[in-house]
Amino acid sequence: MASRLISVIAVLAVTGLIFGPVVALLAFGGGLSWPVAADWQALRFTLLQATLSAAFSVALAIPTARALARRQFIGRGILITLLGAPFILPVIVAVLGLLAVFGQSGLLNSALAPFGLSLNIYGLHGVVIAHVFFNLPLATRMILQGWLAIPAERFRLASSLGLSSGQIFRSLEWPLLRAVAPSAFVVIFVICLSSFAVALTLGGGPKATTLELSIYQTLRFDFDVAHAVMLALLQLSLALAAGAMSLRFAAKQRFGAAMDRIIPRWDARSWPLVLQDFACIGLVAAFLLLPLAMVVVKGAPTLLDLGNVWPAVWHSLTVALASTALCLIWALPLANRVGEWVALCGIALSPLVLGMGLFLILRPYVSPLSVALPVTAVVNALMALPFAVRILRPEAEVIQSDYHRLSTALGLNGFVWLRRVFLPRLRRPIGFAAGLTAALSMGDLGVIALFADPDRVTLPLYIYRLMGAYRMEQAAGAALLLLMLSLALFWVFDRGGRANAAT
Amino acid sequence: MKALPFAAGLFAASAALADTPVLTVYAPDYFTSEWGPGPVIEASFEESCACDLQFKPGDLLPRLLLEGNKTSADIVIGLNTDVTKKARESGLFAHHGQDNEQLELPIEWTDDVFLPFDWSYVSFVYDTTKLENPPTSFEALAQAPDDLKVVIQDPRSSISGLALVLWVKAVYGDRAEEIWKGVAPHILTVTKGWSEAYGLFTDGEAPMVLSFTTSPAYHIAAEGDETKKAVIFDEGHYAYFELAAKVAGTDQPELADAFMAFIMSPTFQNAIPETNWSYPSALAKSDWPQVFQDLAEPGKAIFLNEDDSAALRDDAIEEWRRALSQ
């Protein structure tokens, strides 16, 4: 009973936080206005790029996750941590890193030039490459997480039955993918829906106009609130439609109760498979790590020459830790079907609309600038929530169904269940979710346009300010610092969650 | 019980502050950053005003329009000419009370609500090590070799991007779309804001970027780098003004007036060039820092007042969008 009550409270809190601002803006703008021709064009492009981006991210993540799940090699843990990095960088930094590799004067074109070849990154393919760069690591980790949740006994049983890798795929891995991949697709699809700066820059121009750009234009230039809210709701309904589609395809993961340990795979020892796996890992690592290496190369010269950056570091760390705590408090009771829907709405809603709505709600009571950091922490927690829920839900549900009967038989009360059964078994996904949230929150500008406290600057804002003041080299140094701090936070949480596990 | 002395201290502190009047100034984020003009201006104004000047950084007009009459702002600084129509129609602003004759601008300034505090020309900035002969007009840009690429900002999300399409529209009128079609192959990409575009330029991704004629001053003065230059177009350049205004409902009218007067003072004006990297609005050219006097300057200023720019804006953006979407 108590746990159901907590779930209901969490659902209400999060939906209130998402729809409250929409209602506030609706009231302010006096209703909605109809979409115009340019809006439909933006809608089409938004749908197209988000679908392609999510499809490629998941399609590439499957072989990568499988390779990482069945291979042990030196540096595997560090590689898995590093692979998370693109996702947590501020957009502008990641784009500059990506272009240092794929751009006009990037590494790739320099390598191709002697052969008279050149590659033009700008266009729809560029948008997709950039979004895959951001989201492939996330998809890989989500799917890998699912892979590691297959009880080792299943693989042992499969190998004692003498099943081939193909047969194991059909009997064990395919059901897993049916359960995990559609949801990973939806989360990435929804996050790509609200892409704006990346889509525009890599898309090469106004052909790559997304709904979020229209919302930005409508709110900041035209101040047409009624139109902006309509666009935001349009974006939100795309996300819900995607969620509904995925429910049709997604199967429930069912492996039954296991001994709850992980052991190495016995199959897949043939050379072609080993080669295939390492080729896959190598290519993905190069694709993700080269742009990051460029961020390091560009930032290193000014890393120790950043001026008074420490207050910004401190504020960002505080915000990150607060967001993480808040996000987990929401995510644990929301690790179910309803919760996943609610959480999705958070990232589907335009951050600008969210910020303006919160501004309207808070303004009569407090000075918006004095609550800049708390608001940033709350919004960042909301932005990370769908990822946290997605990471926690599969294993949370398995634990519920596998241990529920046992717990009832033993008469465990809610608290003992939580402490002795639920949380210990969720340790790995909780660690991963916490790491992701903390790192994501470090790199996110959130709702800074209306909630910027002059005395409490965060590190991403510091970077933007350096860039705005022509100090591009120092900005690169600050970006490297941000990257290092985010990765360190991610590593600490993620590692904490994986302690005692052979992963 | 440690909280009690702490709370008492807090009250004492706020009581002390309550005696000092607060002047609240809304400003864009870059203005208030430690490298922008904000800190110098705050310190020098506070020397004479017996007040506490507080900058509140962030979006200017959206925030003001959301707050309406309840705004706590006394002064707004950092608006530009392309939003003044909307700002004026809100009725939130009072007369600036300064003599426009004091201004040293390339055009005649007649507005008695919005007061320019700095200005520059929108222009393309190029890297002399990568481009020997930059085009000297939009038509020349259209006919340039294919590998001449430029990064611009989107007029729908960036003020400088909007200034660019208004510039083309003002010069070419009905031919604007044709010009954009010619220029389109040379546009490497379009970014959300100025920082992204300028970052791509300094990273060497493109040899030319949409910025301001005053941008090279930063590279010369701060980095000793003379390889970044503004291209001067024969047809003239769009002039870009940043404005300040007094909020009509201010509860500190005298302080606000004092600040408007301060904007026109040499102290304020001298702080602008090397923090905001733009021309001061009320200093004769001979009083500018040498590096600014030496910059290449357009022969002709192009400017659309707020009514003309409002009338042309939607068409100009739509022509740009159509031409670049092909």
Interface residues (C-beta under 8 A of the other chain):
Chain A: F28 A38 I92 V95 L96 L99 A100 G103 Q104 S105 G106 Y122 F196 A197 L200 T201 L202 G203 G204 G205 P206 K207 T209 L213 S214 Y216 Q217 L219 R220 F221 F223 K298 G307 N308 M356 F359 L360 R363 S367 L369 I448 A449 L450 F451 A452 P454 L461 Y464 R465 L466 M467 G468 A469 Y470 R471 M472 A475
Chain B: D29 Y30 T32 S33 E34 W35 G36 Q54 F55 K56 P57 G58 D59 L61 P62 R63 L65 L66 E67 K70 S72 V83 K86 K149 D154 R156 S157 L162 A184 I187 L188 T189 V190 T191 K192 W194 S195 E196 Y198 G199 L200 T202 D203 G204 E205 A206 S215 Y218 H219 A222 W277 W320 R321 L324 S325
